[in-house]
Amino acid sequence: MKVVKTVPELNRLLAPLRADDKSIGLVPTMGSLHEGHLSLVAAARADNDIVVMSVFVNPTQFAPDEDFEAYPRDLEQDIQLAAEAGVDVIFAPLTDEVYPPGFSTFIEVAGAETAGLCAASRPGHFRGVTTVVAILLDLVRPTRAYFGQKDAQQLAVIRRMAIDLALPAEIVGCPIVRDPDGLALSSRNAYLSATERAAALVLYRSLQAAREAIESGQHSRDKIIALVERLIAAEPLAEVQYVEARDAAGLVAPPTLTGETLIAAAARFGTARLIDNIIVEIKET
Ligand code: AMP
């Protein structure tokens, strides 16, 4: 596995592979790798000749009061885990390499995908995400790029951008990897104390309760949201940020839920802001 930090180094490495018509899978990450990230690598490995992983804590997707400074970073461990998982190239650039001096061009998705959910409490977040993903796609020029369903809104936003800008890479979504007790893996789980971690299980449990309610015939968007909000709020260590129920593909919000439906929630447990979601298939009645 090669580790490169600059764009010229990356180009030197990828140019012959492109000339050879090798397929390239890109896995963008902010590092602090866990099994969730490695599942994206496994998917990319299965579909492509070459797997490139970017490790870059992207400053433009953090608001000034967020955890950019505190975000866990351990490149040495990431290199080891990525090598074991079969990554061929790690691209771990410094900020200047991604955002040249004077940088002033941003990409913004302005549809239902960026209305509400995480966009409400993290203004500017998705603008930072789409901008960095567009840059990474342009630098690596992958055949396919892999993103986790864990960040369901991010995936929907990136799919929208890829369609609207006719980006050549195929955008591939991958299922959420969870600990055996249901907690979705996240680099931010490192912020949790043992009691907060136990409390955080309420997220997935509440989403499961929504699934059961839907399967028992409750298709009202408002009622499903209220149910999940009430269940999360019943956990004293949880501070609910949002609960949403949306059409899974375009993130529009119909009053009566139907088809592939995303139920998503965000809550704070101590200093950790965690998100989780499930997709429920609701058949027409
Ligand atoms: P991050 O490093 O948090 O920006 O995540 C990099 C990629 O890994 C994103 O596409 C995430 O959606 C994905 N990811 C993070 N956690 C998980 C998880 N538990 N299961 C699947 N994918 C994940």
Residues whose N, C-alpha, C, O or C-beta is under 5 A from the ligand:
A	BS01	AMP	P28 T29 M30 G31 G36 H37 Y146 F147 G148 Q149 K150 D151 C174 P175 I176 V177 A184 L185 S186
